[in-house]
Amino acid sequence: MPKNALATPEEPDEQGNLGKRKRRGRGRANGEGSIFPYRNGYAAYVWVTTPDGKRTRKWAYGKTRDETHNKWLKLHESAKKGPVATDSPTLAAYLERWLNEVVKPELAPATAANYEMFVRLYIVPTLGKKRLDKLTVADVRTWLNKLRDTCQCCAQGKDARRDEKSRRCCAVGRCCEQFASERTCRDAWTTLRAALGNAVREEILPRNVAALLRVSKPRKRRVKPWSVEEARKFLVSARDRRDPMYAAYVLILALGLRRGEVLGLRWADVDLDAEEIRIGWQLQRIKGQLLHRETKTEASDAALPLVGICTTALRERQKDQEAARDAAAEWAPSDLVFTTRTGHPIEPRNFNRSFATACDRAGVRRVPVHVTRKTCASLLVALDVHPRVVMQILRHSQIAVTMDIYSEVSTAATRKALRKLGKQLG
């Protein structure tokens, strides 16, 4: 029952009887049932079933009878469709519950961390105080437009958190205009859509207002992968310098392993005699913690045959690690293939730095580590390997992801195809 409602003896019962309450103003019209004068306007209620199965009243108020009657009709329509929540939290309160009870237990830690970040930085500061059941499509559109035009350095106080002597932009009155990218805006909207979608599934909301909004999908930033010659030059340089990460570079280029999969690889999953490895673990740093966890899908947890260059590189890595263990004063017990000189796991960001340094020493273009996976895919495409085989090697969960790579064939292959077409047309 809402705040400041009528006393219990005067409330209508489930059959609509008003009991002892004295009526004020004009009596109820025929058929209106549970609409009646209240304070300076009118009140109405509908018996509904809540999401937890309880039978109770849902109230509505208005300054005029017509306004209250319209709200009453909407309540009846909602009650016919299914359970109706009688009290609604703010969006901030609901998002906190969604993160703690749905996202963290069910999704991967990296995904949960991303959702938490978008909720904390981009959604709650603007929409958090809105009541969940009062959120509209217009509210979401206004929020998204404001997000595009708001300097995030100002909104998040990035410059203000620096030492007073180090402040250089927003905190000293010189806005740096650090606007959110289209990708960030879309990801924030996707997070809100996922949260409201869960509210609909839990029958807290009748519809997902974020899903009703159309948001353009930004174009992917294309990074040209290495050619065969660039990849060979990079590996030869790392091998000649006896780079301790040489075997890792071989695996990401020859087998398309992800950074986390390489750093999380265990010797227990490597069979050098059978020339086979199983990819079932990954190493990630999430919210300040270094996690060694299983790969997120069954497709990722797969056995792969090792080609000669991989087997040779891993045997060398095994010898180097044993030598480092014997030379170290203290050795952290670990079954990881790639470790520091003292046996500790390698920080993902440190691996990125090592990879960038190796690029410079080899004299090849600097590319992000994850682009080496696309290099592997592009080389397989250039060799006319069947898409299903490429899908198995790269451990994609859907063939559409593999075919997206095939849509980005190399310039040489495109030129060759166009020459064939030109001959036919000529």
N, C-alpha and C positions, 0 to 999 in steps of 0.2 A: 504494500500500500504506500502511496506517495506521501511525501512530507506534508504536514498541515492538512491532511485529509479529514473527512468527517469522523466523528466518534463512532466506535464500533456499533453501538445499538442503533444508530441512524443509517448505517450503510445498507445498501441493497443486498439481498442474499442472492444465491445462484439462480433463483427463479425470477429475479427482478423486483421483489417486494421491497418497499422502502422502509417498512417497519415504523418506528415512532418519529422519524425525522420530519420536521415541519417544512412544507414546501414554501418557496418564496417565488413571487412573480408568476408568470403564466405557467399552467400545468403542462405536463408532457404530452406531446402530440401522439396520436394513435400509431403504434408500430415502432416508436422510438425506443420503447422499453427502458434501457438503462442510460438515458441522457436526461440530466436534470440541472436546475439552476444551482450554482455553487459560488459563493462569495460574490465577486464582481463579474462573473461570467457564467460559464456552464462547465459541467464535468460529465464524463462518460467512462464506462468500463466495459470490458469484454472478458468473459471467462476463457482462459487459454491454458494450454499445457506447456510447461517450461521444458527446456532441453533435458532436465533431470527427471522428468515424468510427473512433476507436481502440478496439481490443478489449482490455479489461483487467478486473481484479477489483473488485468492490464489496464491502466488508466490513461485517459487523455483529457486535456483541458483546452478551452478556447474562450475568447471574449464574446463570441456570438454563438447562437444555436447552430447556424449553418456551418461555421468553422468547426465546431465540435462534432457535428454530425458527419462531416467529411472524414475527420480523423477516426471516428467510430467505425465508419464503413471500411476504412483501410485496415483497422485492427481486426475486424471480422474476416476480411479477405486473407490476412496473414494467418489467422487462427485456423482457417480451413486448409491452408497449404501444409501446415505442420507445426512443430513446437515453436514457441515464441518466447524470447527472453524478456523478463519483466523489469530487469535492471541492467543497464548497459555501462561498462567501464569506459574510461577514456582510451583513446587509441594507444597512448603510451603504456598504460597499465596492461592492455591486452597484448601488445607487442612483447612486453617483458615476460608475460606468461607463455606466449607462443615460443619465444626463444628458449626458455628454460624447460618447458614440458614437451615440446614437439621437435624443435630444430636440433638441440644438443643431443638428445637421446637417439634420434633417428638418422641424422645426416653426418657426413664425414666432418672431422674437426675443422678442416680448411673451409668448407662450405659454411659451417656454423659461424666461424670467425668472420667471414665476409658478410653474412646476414647481420651479425651483431654490429659490425662497423657501419653499414649503411643505415641501420636503424638509429644508432647513436648520433651519427654525424649529419645525416641528411633528412631523416623523416621526423623524428621526435622534436627537434628544435622548432619546426614550423607547424606540424600537424598534431603533435602529441597531446595537446589539451582538448582537442575535438572529441566529443562523445562518439563512440564507435558506431552507434546506430544512426547518428546524425551526419556522418560523413557522406558527401555527395560527389558526383562526377565533377561538378564545377570546382569543388574544394581540391580535388586531386589535380585538375588541370591548372588551377591557380598556383598550387604548390610547385608543380613541375616547371611552370614558366618562371616563377620566382627563383627556383634553384638554378636555372640557366643564367640568370642575370645577377646573381649574388656572388660577391668575392668571398671565396671560402677562407682566405687568410683572415679577413675581417670577421666572418661568421664564427669560425672556430678558434679565433684568438691565437693563431699560430705565432705571429710576430710579438704579441703581448706576452707570450710565455718565455721569450728570450730574455737574457739579462738586459737591464736597462741600457747599458752601453752598446749592446749588439742590435738593438732595434733599429730597423732601417726603412720600414714601409708603413703598413696599416696602423701600427701602434703610435706612430709619430705623425700621422696625418697625410701620408703619401700612399694612397691605396695602390696596391700592386696588381689589382684586377685579375686575381687568380680564379677565373671562373671554372666551374665544373665542365668537363668535356661531355659530349653527347653520349659517349659510352658510359660515363659515370651516372649521368641522368637516367639513362635507360636501365642500368643495373639497380639504381635506387627504386625506380618504378617497379621493376621486376620483383624486388624484395617485398614491396608493399602489396603487390598483386598476389604473391605467394601467401603472405600472412592473411589477407582478406579471404583468399580461397579456402584456407583452413577454417576460418570463421564460418563460411558457408557450409562446409562439410560437417562442422559441429553443430549446425543449425542455430548459430547465434545470429547470423545475418541472412536475410532472404536473397541477397545478390551481392556480387563482387563489383563494386563501383570502379575499382582500378582497372579491372579487365574490360570494362566498357569503353575505356579511353584508348584511342589509337596513338601509339608512339612509334615514330619512325626508327628503323634499325640503322645505326651508323655503319658505314663501310669498314671492313676490316683493313687494318694497316698491313699492307703486303711487304714482306721482307724477302728479297731474292736469296734463295738458298745457295750454298756453295756448288760449284761445278765439281766434276770428278777430279780435275787437276788440282783445284783448291783444296779439296778434302785430302788428296794424296800428299800434297805439299805440307799440309798441317800435321798429318800423322808422321811423316818422315822426320820433320823437325823435332817433334816431341820425342820420337824414338831415339834419335841421335843425341839429344840432350839428356836422355834418361830421365825424362820428366816422370815424377812419381805417379802422376795421374794419366800416364799414357794408356794403360789398359782401360781406364774409364772412357777416355776419348774414343778408343776403338769400339767399345760397346755402344756408345750413343750414335756413332756414325754407321757402324756395320749392322746393328740390330735395331736402331731407333729407340733405345731405352730413354726414358725420361730421367731428368736429373735426380729426382727423389728415388727412383727405382735403382739407379746406379749406386747412389750413396747408401741405400738400404739393403743392397745385395749381401747375402750371407754365404759363407763357404759351404754351409750345409745344403745350399740350393745349387751348388756348382759341382758337376760331375765331369772332371777333365778326362777321365778314361773313356766315358761314353760320349764325350764331347756334347754335353747338354747342360743347360741351366734352366732353372725355374724362377720366374719373376712373380713373387708373392708378397714382397715387403717393400716399403718405401720409408724414406727419412725426410721429415718435414719439421720446420720450426714454425710453430703456431702460437701466437700470443705469448711469446717469451719462453715457450717450452719446446725442447727438441723431442719429437715423437717418432718412434720406430713402430710403424703400424702396418697392418695388412693393406694390400692394394684394394681400391674401392669396388671393383667389379670382378666377377668370375672370368671375364674375357681377359682382364689384365693378368690374372693369376694363371699363367700358361707356361708350358715347357717349350724352349726354343733350342734348336740344334746350333752348335757352335761351328763356325767356319774356321779355317786354319789360322788366320791372323788373330782371331779372338782367343783360341786355345793357347797359342804361343804367348800372347800378351798376358794372359791370366797366370800361366806357369811362371813367367818372369815376376809378376806381381807377388805371387806366393813366396818366391825366394827372397825378394826384397823385404817383404813384411817379416819373414822369419829372422832375417839379419837385423832388422830394426828392433825386433823384440829382444834379441840376444844383447844388443848394444844398449838398450834402454835401462836406466836405473830402476824405473817403475813402469809397469805396463798395465794399462786398463784392460781387464778381461773382456773380450768382445769377439764375436764370430763374424764381424763385418769384413768384407773384402777390402774396402778402402777406408783407411784410418790415418790419423796423424802419426807422428814419429813416436808417440807415447801410447798408441792404441785407442785413442778417443775417436768418436765419430767426427766426420768432417762437416763443418758448418756449410749449409747450402750456399750462403753468400760468399764464403771463402772459395768455394769451388768455382763460382762465377768469376771471381777475380783471377784465379789461376787460369781459367779458360781464356779470359781476355788477354792476359799476359802471354799465353802460348800463341794466340793469334798474332800478336805484335812481333814476337820472336820468329814466327814462321813467315812473316811478311804477307799475310792474307787478310782479307776484309774481316773486320770485327762483326760478328753476328751474335745475337742472343743465344744462350745455350739451347733453348727449346727449338731454335731454327735448325739445329743439326738433325733433329728428328724429321723435319721436312726435307732436309738434304737426303737422308736415307730413303724417304718415300720417293723423292724425285728421281733418284738413281734407279730405283726399282721400276718406276714408270718408264724411264728411258730404255731399260732393258726389256720392255714389253712383258713384264711379269703380270700374270692374271690378277685382276682386282681382288679376288677371293684369297689368293696367296698373300698379297700385300696386306690385306685386312688381318690375316692370321699372324704375320710377322710383326706388324705394328700393334696388334692386340686391340683393334677398334671394336667397340661393342655394336656399332651399326655400320652397314655397308655404305650408307650415305656419307659418312665422314671420310671414308676411303675414296669415294667417287668425287668428293670435293677436291681432293688432291689431284685426281686425274684431270679435273677441269683446269688445272694450272700446269699443263705440260710445258716442257722446256721450249725455249725459242727455237732451237734447232729442229725439234720434232714438228713444231708448228710450221716452220719454213719448208720442211720437207713435204708436209701434207699439202701446203698451198702450191708447191711446184707440181705435184701430181695433179691437183685440181686444174692448174693452169694448162697443163698438157692436154687434159681431157677437153677443156673448153676450147683450146686452140686447134 
